[in-house]
Amino acid sequence: YRERLMTFRNVVNYFAKPNMLSPLICARFGWTNTSKDILKCSHPKCNATICISFHPKLSSTQRYKLTCTYRRMLATSHSKNCPFRTDAERWLRNYDSSSSSSSS
């Protein structure tokens, strides 16, 4: 986990992302930051890659919707057999259900 988290230390490569896409969460789900806005799965048999980028002119609603999409992608972009996928999907299900019940 720490090795993955350390890949986010260059703030130029992963800057001003919403808390739902924080380096802590990305690293927890198996992602490393390999270059500007690029995340790559650290599992040797997965090799999934995601680009997390926000256009500066997005409205707050559009930015929130895109953030939610990216958050889902943190789980679903892993290959079917990647161990990080199962863990991330489980965590997101629990997070989403606790968020919706606390907002009710």
C-alpha positions as CSV (number, residue, x, y, z in Angstrom):
1,Y,0.0,0.0,0.0
2,R,2.7,2.5,1.0
3,E,4.7,1.9,-2.2
4,R,1.5,2.6,-4.3
5,L,0.7,5.7,-2.2
6,M,4.2,7.1,-2.7
7,T,3.7,7.2,-6.4
8,F,1.3,10.1,-5.8
9,R,3.8,12.3,-4.1
10,N,4.6,14.4,-7.2
11,V,1.6,16.8,-7.0
12,V,2.1,17.9,-10.6
13,N,1.0,14.5,-11.8
14,Y,-2.1,14.1,-9.6
15,F,-3.3,17.6,-8.6
16,A,-6.6,19.0,-7.3
17,K,-8.7,15.8,-7.5
18,P,-11.9,15.4,-5.4
19,N,-11.6,13.6,-2.0
20,M,-13.5,10.7,-3.5
21,L,-10.5,10.1,-5.8
22,S,-7.8,10.9,-3.2
23,P,-4.4,9.2,-3.4
24,L,-5.4,7.3,-0.3
25,I,-8.4,5.7,-2.0
26,C,-6.7,5.1,-5.3
27,A,-3.7,3.4,-3.6
28,R,-6.1,1.4,-1.4
29,F,-7.7,0.0,-4.6
30,G,-4.4,-1.0,-6.2
31,W,-3.7,2.1,-8.3
32,T,-0.3,3.8,-8.8
33,N,0.2,7.2,-10.4
34,T,2.5,6.7,-13.4
35,S,2.2,10.1,-15.1
36,K,0.0,13.2,-15.3
37,D,-3.6,12.1,-14.4
38,I,-2.7,8.5,-15.3
39,L,-3.4,5.6,-12.9
40,K,-2.2,2.1,-13.5
41,C,-3.1,-1.1,-11.6
42,S,-0.1,-2.4,-9.7
43,H,-1.1,-6.1,-10.0
44,P,1.1,-7.7,-12.6
45,K,-1.7,-9.7,-14.3
46,C,-4.1,-6.7,-14.6
47,N,-2.3,-3.8,-16.2
48,A,-5.5,-1.7,-16.3
49,T,-5.0,2.1,-16.8
50,I,-7.3,5.0,-16.1
51,C,-7.0,8.7,-17.0
52,I,-8.6,10.9,-14.4
53,S,-8.9,14.4,-15.8
54,F,-11.4,17.2,-15.3
55,H,-12.0,20.1,-17.8
56,P,-11.7,23.3,-15.9
57,K,-15.0,24.6,-17.3
58,L,-17.2,21.8,-15.9
59,S,-20.0,22.9,-13.6
60,S,-20.0,21.6,-10.1
61,T,-22.8,19.2,-11.0
62,Q,-20.9,17.9,-14.0
63,R,-17.8,17.6,-12.0
64,Y,-19.6,15.6,-9.3
65,K,-21.1,13.3,-11.9
66,L,-17.7,12.7,-13.5
67,T,-16.2,12.1,-10.1
68,C,-18.8,9.4,-9.4
69,T,-18.0,7.8,-12.7
70,Y,-14.3,7.8,-12.0
71,R,-14.9,6.4,-8.5
72,R,-16.8,3.5,-10.0
73,M,-14.0,3.0,-12.6
74,L,-11.5,2.6,-9.7
75,A,-13.2,-0.8,-9.2
76,T,-14.6,-1.7,-12.6
77,S,-11.5,-0.9,-14.7
78,H,-9.5,-3.8,-13.1
79,S,-9.5,-7.0,-15.0
80,K,-12.2,-9.6,-13.9
81,N,-9.6,-11.7,-12.1
82,C,-7.7,-8.8,-10.4
83,P,-7.9,-9.1,-6.6
84,F,-8.2,-5.4,-6.3
85,R,-11.4,-5.4,-8.3
86,T,-13.3,-7.5,-5.8
87,D,-12.0,-5.6,-2.8
88,A,-12.8,-2.2,-4.5
89,E,-16.3,-3.2,-5.5
90,R,-17.1,-4.5,-2.0
91,W,-15.8,-1.3,-0.4
92,L,-17.7,0.9,-2.8
93,R,-21.0,-1.0,-2.2
94,N,-20.5,-0.6,1.5
95,Y,-19.6,3.1,1.1
96,D,-22.5,3.8,-1.2
97,S,-25.0,2.1,1.1
98,S,-23.8,3.9,4.2
99,S,-23.7,7.3,2.3
100,S,-27.3,6.9,1.1
101,S,-28.6,5.8,4.5
102,S,-26.9,8.7,6.3
103,S,-28.4,11.2,3.8
104,S,-31.9,9.9,4.4
